[in-house]
Amino acid sequence: MTDTAPAPLPPLDLSATSVALTKQLCDMPSVSGDEVAIADAIVASLSGFDHLELHRDGDTVVARTNLGRPARVVIAGHIDTVPINDNLPTRYETLDEGSTAGTPGDYLWGRGTVDMKGGVAVQLKLAAELTAPSVDITWMWYDNEEVSSDLNGLGRLARNSPEMFAGDFAILGEPTNSLIEGGCNGTLRAQIRTHGLRAHSARSWVGDNAIHSLSPVLATLATYEPRQVEVEGLVFREGLNAVGISGGVAGNVIPDAAAVEVNYRFAPSRSGAEAEAHIRELFDGFDVTIVDVAEGARPGLDAPVARQFIEAVGGVPLPKYGWTDVARFSALGVPAVNYGPGDPLKAHADDERVLLSQITACEDGLRRWLNGTAASDE
């Protein structure tokens, strides 16, 4: 018996509606680390378009226009999902009778519908359709976003081909309910450790309980008042929380070591180094180890091309509280925002589902902007 290669996925129909294309993409399983088939399908679907120059790095696919426009924008989306949990294949859902959230049949249910194949579907459809946009566009669809940062396809592409990131503005298709969310908070994780002396619990006075010594740490966290910081017109909410605690040896032993893991979400006005200094100041006298830190991203909404984007899409921009890959663009000097269909509260949920109207709204907003049309012109 010989092993056979898996059958290739069917080609994507880029002439279909963005809703139908979302369904097709979601029904192509692509859990992180297993994106080769969907990347193959994207390359095969775009290879016949003369206005696009294709580049592939692993399972990250780039398609670029080179029309000599005065500005270039980068529009990106990840093609991987978190693991499937009995939520594929996708299906259309009707809202409960009497609901005011929309109209019957407004949802597409299933893994990836929110995070973030609805946004990818919109991007692929427009990449094929817009042969003469008002700006040059670099489209990026990348792998391994949902796992360790060192595997991230966007990070790998930046290391291997940094010239691909040249641009005046960037959009990441993370779910935002098809509203503009500028920049993102930074994130830091730290281990706060205490040390004691083991002893038999029947003679605890001869030991030093490391778990008890965590009480000042927990008190600091419980009484901490996070900042609300205005950055370029957007108000970012910070947060400082215990996300894990460990300690203990046995049921009759006074523990000699304990630790609290702390997650600090900090506004993009503060650097990673400043965030670390803040944590060390708060927990002065304790053994503090920074586990990881990711810089935030300023909104960059004052750039001319960003103002044109806001005018085309309409609405009032909001801050992005969670960390996203817009920070990678910001670190390279490219202002970036998040803009995509789907409620972020449904990302990774077992009942992940997206309003169809948000997919079409995102498509319409991007098309207006890339065609140089304002929302007020329609």
Solvent accessible surface area in square Angstrom, and as a share of the most:
residue,aa,sasa,rsa
1,M,244,1.09
2,T,114,0.66
3,D,149,0.77
4,T,119,0.69
5,A,90,0.70
6,P,123,0.78
7,A,86,0.67
8,P,122,0.77
9,L,50,0.25
10,P,80,0.50
11,P,100,0.63
12,L,12,0.06
13,D,71,0.37
14,L,16,0.08
15,S,98,0.63
16,A,23,0.18
17,T,87,0.50
18,S,2,0.01
19,V,22,0.12
20,A,44,0.34
21,L,0,0.00
22,T,0,0.00
23,K,54,0.23
24,Q,47,0.21
25,L,0,0.00
26,C,0,0.00
27,D,51,0.27
28,M,4,0.02
29,P,72,0.45
30,S,1,0.00
31,V,42,0.24
32,S,23,0.15
33,G,62,0.60
34,D,87,0.45
35,E,2,0.01
36,V,78,0.45
37,A,37,0.28
38,I,2,0.01
39,A,0,0.00
40,D,67,0.35
41,A,6,0.04
42,I,0,0.00
43,V,40,0.23
44,A,65,0.51
45,S,17,0.11
46,L,1,0.00
47,S,74,0.48
48,G,66,0.63
49,F,65,0.27
50,D,149,0.77
51,H,31,0.14
52,L,17,0.08
53,E,93,0.42
54,L,59,0.29
55,H,60,0.27
56,R,88,0.32
57,D,18,0.09
58,G,52,0.50
59,D,30,0.15
60,T,0,0.00
61,V,0,0.00
62,V,0,0.00
63,A,0,0.00
64,R,38,0.14
65,T,1,0.00
66,N,85,0.44
67,L,64,0.32
68,G,73,0.70
69,R,82,0.30
70,P,135,0.85
71,A,23,0.18
72,R,35,0.13
73,V,0,0.00
74,V,0,0.00
75,I,0,0.00
76,A,0,0.00
77,G,0,0.00
78,H,0,0.00
79,I,1,0.00
80,D,0,0.00
81,T,4,0.02
82,V,24,0.14
83,P,93,0.58
84,I,64,0.32
85,N,81,0.41
86,D,135,0.70
87,N,1,0.00
88,L,39,0.19
89,P,103,0.65
90,T,8,0.05
91,R,118,0.43
92,Y,105,0.40
93,E,35,0.16
94,T,92,0.53
95,L,23,0.11
96,D,117,0.61
97,E,180,0.81
98,G,73,0.71
99,S,47,0.30
100,T,138,0.80
101,A,66,0.51
102,G,31,0.30
103,T,83,0.48
104,P,105,0.66
105,G,27,0.26
106,D,23,0.12
107,Y,28,0.11
108,L,0,0.00
109,W,26,0.09
110,G,0,0.00
111,R,10,0.04
112,G,0,0.00
113,T,0,0.00
114,V,0,0.00
115,D,11,0.06
116,M,0,0.00
117,K,3,0.01
118,G,0,0.00
119,G,2,0.02
120,V,1,0.00
121,A,0,0.00
122,V,0,0.00
123,Q,3,0.01
124,L,0,0.00
125,K,28,0.12
126,L,0,0.00
127,A,1,0.00
128,A,10,0.08
129,E,77,0.35
130,L,13,0.06
131,T,77,0.45
132,A,72,0.56
133,P,0,0.00
134,S,50,0.32
135,V,13,0.08
136,D,7,0.04
137,I,1,0.00
138,T,0,0.00
139,W,1,0.00
140,M,0,0.00
141,W,0,0.00
142,Y,0,0.00
143,D,5,0.03
144,N,21,0.11
145,E,35,0.16
146,E,42,0.19
147,V,65,0.37
148,S,64,0.41
149,S,74,0.48
150,D,100,0.52
151,L,94,0.47
152,N,5,0.03
153,G,0,0.00
154,L,0,0.00
155,G,5,0.05
156,R,52,0.19
157,L,0,0.00
158,A,24,0.19
159,R,153,0.56
160,N,92,0.47
161,S,9,0.06
162,P,75,0.47
163,E,110,0.50
164,M,17,0.07
165,F,4,0.02
166,A,60,0.47
167,G,26,0.25
168,D,70,0.36
169,F,0,0.00
170,A,0,0.00
171,I,1,0.01
172,L,0,0.00
173,G,1,0.01
174,E,15,0.07
175,P,5,0.03
176,T,2,0.01
177,N,53,0.27
178,S,13,0.08
179,L,81,0.41
180,I,4,0.02
181,E,21,0.10
182,G,0,0.00
183,G,0,0.00
184,C,0,0.00
185,N,0,0.00
186,G,0,0.00
187,T,23,0.13
188,L,0,0.00
189,R,78,0.29
190,A,0,0.00
191,Q,40,0.18
192,I,0,0.00
193,R,85,0.31
194,T,8,0.05
195,H,116,0.52
196,G,26,0.25
197,L,106,0.53
198,R,136,0.50
199,A,15,0.12
200,H,90,0.40
201,S,50,0.32
202,A,62,0.48
203,R,134,0.49
204,S,51,0.33
205,W,195,0.68
206,V,87,0.50
207,G,20,0.19
208,D,71,0.37
209,N,28,0.15
210,A,0,0.00
211,I,71,0.36
212,H,130,0.58
213,S,40,0.26
214,L,1,0.00
215,S,65,0.42
216,P,70,0.44
217,V,0,0.00
218,L,72,0.36
219,A,55,0.43
220,T,39,0.23
221,L,20,0.10
222,A,87,0.68
223,T,104,0.61
224,Y,39,0.15
225,E,150,0.67
226,P,66,0.41
227,R,88,0.32
228,Q,115,0.51
229,V,25,0.14
230,E,121,0.54
231,V,3,0.02
232,E,73,0.33
233,G,55,0.53
234,L,15,0.07
235,V,66,0.38
236,F,0,0.00
237,R,129,0.47
238,E,12,0.06
239,G,13,0.13
240,L,10,0.05
241,N,87,0.45
242,A,48,0.37
243,V,85,0.49
244,G,33,0.32
245,I,111,0.56
246,S,70,0.45
247,G,45,0.44
248,G,50,0.48
249,V,67,0.39
250,A,57,0.45
251,G,91,0.88
252,N,75,0.39
253,V,40,0.23
254,I,18,0.09
255,P,9,0.06
256,D,43,0.22
257,A,52,0.40
258,A,5,0.04
259,A,10,0.08
260,V,0,0.00
261,E,36,0.16
262,V,0,0.00
263,N,22,0.11
264,Y,0,0.00
265,R,86,0.31
266,F,0,0.00
267,A,0,0.00
268,P,13,0.08
269,S,51,0.33
270,R,48,0.17
271,S,44,0.28
272,G,4,0.04
273,A,77,0.60
274,E,91,0.41
275,A,0,0.00
276,E,54,0.24
277,A,59,0.45
278,H,37,0.16
279,I,0,0.00
280,R,104,0.38
281,E,132,0.59
282,L,55,0.27
283,F,3,0.01
284,D,116,0.60
285,G,80,0.77
286,F,60,0.25
287,D,58,0.30
288,V,17,0.10
289,T,57,0.33
290,I,37,0.19
291,V,65,0.38
292,D,64,0.33
293,V,70,0.40
294,A,28,0.22
295,E,89,0.40
296,G,14,0.14
297,A,1,0.01
298,R,112,0.41
299,P,0,0.00
300,G,9,0.09
301,L,18,0.09
302,D,97,0.50
303,A,21,0.16
304,P,85,0.54
305,V,10,0.06
306,A,0,0.00
307,R,129,0.47
308,Q,102,0.45
309,F,0,0.00
310,I,37,0.19
311,E,103,0.46
312,A,2,0.02
313,V,22,0.13
314,G,29,0.28
315,G,59,0.57
316,V,121,0.70
317,P,23,0.14
318,L,74,0.37
319,P,19,0.12
320,K,21,0.09
321,Y,102,0.39
322,G,30,0.29
323,W,74,0.26
324,T,8,0.05
325,D,0,0.00
326,V,0,0.00
327,A,7,0.05
328,R,51,0.19
329,F,0,0.00
330,S,36,0.23
331,A,87,0.67
332,L,87,0.43
333,G,64,0.62
334,V,7,0.04
335,P,33,0.21
336,A,0,0.00
337,V,0,0.00
338,N,0,0.00
339,Y,5,0.02
340,G,0,0.00
341,P,0,0.00
342,G,1,0.01
343,D,48,0.25
344,P,50,0.32
345,L,158,0.78
346,K,54,0.23
347,A,27,0.21
348,H,89,0.40
349,A,28,0.22
350,D,80,0.42
351,D,60,0.31
352,E,1,0.01
353,R,75,0.27
354,V,1,0.01
355,L,33,0.16
356,L,31,0.15
357,S,60,0.39
358,Q,29,0.13
359,I,0,0.00
360,T,57,0.33
361,A,48,0.37
362,C,2,0.01
363,E,16,0.07
364,D,64,0.33
365,G,0,0.00
366,L,3,0.01
367,R,56,0.20
368,R,40,0.15
369,W,10,0.04
370,L,0,0.00
371,N,73,0.38
372,G,58,0.56
373,T,43,0.25
374,A,13,0.10
375,A,36,0.28
376,S,98,0.63
377,D,103,0.53
378,E,144,0.65
